Amino acid sequence: MQRMLWAILGGFVITLIIGPTMIKLLMRLKVGQQIYEGAPSEHMKKQGTPTMGGLMIAAVSLAVTFAARVGAGGSYGSYDWKSDALIAVAVFALLNMALGFADDFLKIRRRRNQGGLKELQKTIPQVVVALGFSAYCYFHPLIGSSIRLPFTVREWDLGYWYIPIMAFAIYCTLNAANFLDGLDGLLGSVGLCDFAAFGVMALILAGTVGASDRQDMWLNVAILCAGMAGALMGYLRYNLHPASLMMGDTGSMYIGAVFVGAAMTLRLPLWIPVAGLMMVVSLLSTTIQRYYFKATHGKRLFLNSPFHHHLEKKGMGEERIVSMYVLITILMCLLCFLMLPEGML
């Protein structure tokens, strides 16, 4: 618990301190946000706002996590691949962040939001990395192909189907997080709630009687989630409306990867759509809008997509939308705790 608290405080304070330097550096390098042409007109004033703040979130969260992590036997120094998956989750998240960075870089270089990676250029690497991490979890002796079922101590063994099913879950989560990052403070606030909840659930799982060899691994997941929560708290100081710093695809891809990576390590993938309900809403609304537009030859089901842009078009302000999304996420995170077996709480 103390290491989690240090990770939260460390992530918050460090991000808060280096934030102004990060903003000045990005401005000097002319790393400015390219606003999507189809976004609500009010968003055009955000054109040029420093972006790629996800680099700061990733650097700080991983630094405090590895500084506070536990090793085999509860020590700081040792590392055992058989009892911990922290490095694998970190590498998985960084690979996805690199893909988001490439997308951001091309958008900035070409000076337009649609100038980033093409759909296949993003999808193929995402699928390859997703399959690789799913295979790692499948063969990991402390994770395996079984996932927890809500409201019971039972588990569901997916067998070989675990790899493609989890790869699909990863792909959806990454894109859902990316779509949710459309308003000042939105993904940062929702992510903060999700990581706080998953950090506590990881701590609960690590304290159960049956944790045994998995205890160190789950404690490190708890510390990682705590580090993410702290870094996002500091980041929100500069991202709340009106934002002076944005995370870009660099940050949204990293956040989505850590979120799904932590859930898979805890064997709680069925908790992802519950805690990440607003991510699901963004993903579904965008997907439905896209195919409805094609099927009807130009008609739109929503005024704009993702759904938070539809709400903007209906006259709802950014701050009110963010508040609503956060409140819903808090309620869904509370439901996540109720989904754990009664004896764990």
PEVENJO-V169461 format. One record per residue. RES is the residue in one letter. OMEGA is omega as a letter, one per 30 degrees, with the letter a starting at -180 (999 if undefined). D_LAST is the distance of its C-alpha to the last C-alpha in Angstrom with 1 decimal. Layout:
# PEVENJO-V169461
res/omega/d_last
RES/OMEGA/D_LAST
RES/OMEGA/D_LAST
This chain:
# PEVENJO-V169461
res/omega/d_last
M/l/16.0
Q/a/19.7
R/l/20.9
M/a/18.7
L/l/20.1
W/l/23.6
A/l/23.3
I/a/22.4
L/l/25.2
G/l/27.6
G/a/27.2
F/a/27.8
V/a/30.7
I/l/32.5
T/l/32.3
L/a/33.5
I/a/36.4
I/a/37.6
G/a/37.3
P/l/40.8
T/l/42.4
M/a/40.7
I/l/42.1
K/l/45.5
L/a/45.6
L/l/44.7
M/l/47.3
R/a/49.9
L/a/49.2
K/l/49.4
V/a/46.0
G/a/45.6
Q/l/43.5
Q/a/45.4
I/l/44.5
Y/a/44.5
E/a/47.6
G/l/45.9
A/l/43.4
P/a/44.0
S/a/47.1
E/a/45.2
H/a/43.6
M/l/47.0
K/l/47.0
K/a/44.2
Q/l/46.6
G/l/46.9
T/a/43.7
P/a/42.7
T/a/40.3
M/l/38.6
G/l/36.2
G/l/33.7
L/l/35.6
M/l/34.4
I/a/30.8
A/a/30.9
A/a/32.9
V/a/30.8
S/a/27.3
L/l/28.5
A/a/30.4
V/l/27.5
T/a/25.2
F/l/27.7
A/a/28.6
A/a/25.0
R/l/24.0
V/l/23.4
G/l/25.7
A/a/25.9
G/l/25.0
G/a/23.4
S/a/26.8
Y/a/28.0
G/a/31.1
S/l/30.7
Y/a/29.5
D/a/28.9
W/a/29.0
K/a/27.3
S/a/24.1
D/l/23.9
A/a/24.7
L/a/24.9
I/l/28.6
A/l/28.6
V/a/26.3
A/l/28.5
V/l/31.7
F/a/30.5
A/a/29.6
L/l/32.9
L/l/34.9
N/l/33.7
M/l/34.3
A/l/37.8
L/l/38.4
G/l/37.4
F/l/39.7
A/l/42.6
D/l/42.1
D/a/42.1
F/a/45.1
L/l/47.2
K/a/46.4
I/a/47.6
R/a/50.6
R/l/51.7
R/l/50.8
R/a/49.2
N/a/45.7
Q/a/46.8
G/a/48.4
G/l/45.5
L/l/44.7
K/a/45.7
E/a/43.2
L/l/44.0
Q/l/44.0
K/a/40.4
T/a/39.2
I/l/40.7
P/l/39.2
Q/a/35.8
V/a/36.0
V/l/37.3
V/l/34.5
A/l/31.8
L/l/33.3
G/a/33.6
F/l/29.9
S/l/28.8
A/l/31.1
Y/a/29.8
C/a/26.2
Y/a/27.6
F/l/29.5
H/a/27.0
P/a/26.1
L/l/22.4
I/l/21.9
G/a/24.4
S/a/24.9
S/l/21.6
I/a/19.0
R/l/15.6
L/a/15.8
P/l/13.5
F/a/11.6
T/l/12.5
V/a/12.6
R/l/16.2
E/a/18.0
W/l/21.3
D/a/24.1
L/a/26.4
G/a/29.0
Y/l/31.8
W/a/30.8
Y/a/27.8
I/l/30.3
P/a/32.0
I/l/28.9
M/l/26.9
A/l/30.2
F/l/30.5
A/l/26.9
I/a/27.9
Y/a/31.2
C/a/29.7
T/l/27.0
L/a/29.7
N/l/32.1
A/l/29.6
A/l/28.7
N/l/32.5
F/a/33.3
L/a/30.7
D/a/32.5
G/l/35.2
L/l/34.8
D/l/34.6
G/a/31.1
L/a/29.6
L/l/28.1
G/a/27.4
S/l/25.3
V/l/23.5
G/l/22.9
L/l/21.7
C/a/18.8
D/a/18.0
F/l/18.1
A/a/16.0
A/a/13.2
F/l/13.8
G/l/14.1
V/l/10.7
M/l/9.4
A/l/12.0
L/l/11.0
I/a/7.4
L/a/9.6
A/a/12.2
G/a/10.4
T/a/9.7
V/a/12.6
G/a/14.3
A/l/14.6
S/a/18.0
D/a/20.6
R/a/18.4
Q/a/16.8
D/a/19.6
M/a/19.8
W/l/16.2
L/l/16.6
N/l/19.8
V/l/18.3
A/l/16.0
I/l/19.3
L/l/21.2
C/l/19.1
A/l/19.3
G/l/23.1
M/l/23.4
A/l/21.7
G/l/24.1
A/l/27.1
L/l/26.6
M/l/26.4
G/l/29.7
Y/a/31.1
L/l/30.5
R/a/32.8
Y/a/35.5
N/l/34.3
L/a/33.6
H/f/36.5
P/a/39.3
A/l/38.2
S/l/40.2
L/l/38.4
M/a/36.9
M/a/34.9
G/l/37.0
D/l/36.2
T/a/35.7
G/a/32.5
S/l/31.2
M/l/31.7
Y/a/29.9
I/l/26.9
G/a/26.7
A/l/27.1
V/a/24.4
F/a/21.9
V/l/22.7
G/l/23.1
A/a/19.7
A/l/18.2
M/l/20.5
T/l/19.8
L/a/16.0
R/l/17.3
L/a/15.8
P/l/19.2
L/l/18.3
W/a/16.1
I/a/19.3
P/l/21.1
V/l/18.3
A/a/17.6
G/a/21.3
L/a/22.6
M/l/25.4
M/l/26.4
V/l/26.8
V/l/28.9
S/a/31.1
L/a/31.6
L/a/32.4
S/l/34.7
T/a/36.6
T/l/37.0
I/l/38.0
Q/a/40.4
R/a/42.0
Y/l/42.8
Y/l/43.7
F/l/46.2
K/a/47.7
A/a/47.9
T/l/49.5
H/l/51.8
G/l/50.6
K/a/48.7
R/l/45.3
L/l/42.4
F/l/40.8
L/l/42.9
N/l/41.4
S/f/38.5
P/a/35.7
F/a/34.5
H/l/34.1
H/l/37.9
H/l/38.6
L/l/36.9
E/l/39.2
K/l/42.2
K/l/41.3
G/a/41.6
M/a/38.0
G/a/37.9
E/a/35.9
E/l/33.8
R/l/33.0
I/l/31.9
V/l/29.7
S/a/28.1
M/l/27.5
Y/a/26.0
V/l/23.7
L/l/22.4
I/l/21.9
T/l/20.0
I/l/17.7
L/l/17.0
M/l/16.6
C/l/14.1
L/l/11.9
L/l/12.5
C/l/11.5
F/l/7.8
L/l/8.4
M/l/10.2
L/l/7.5
P/a/7.5
E/a/5.8
G/a/5.6
M/a/3.8
L/999/0.0
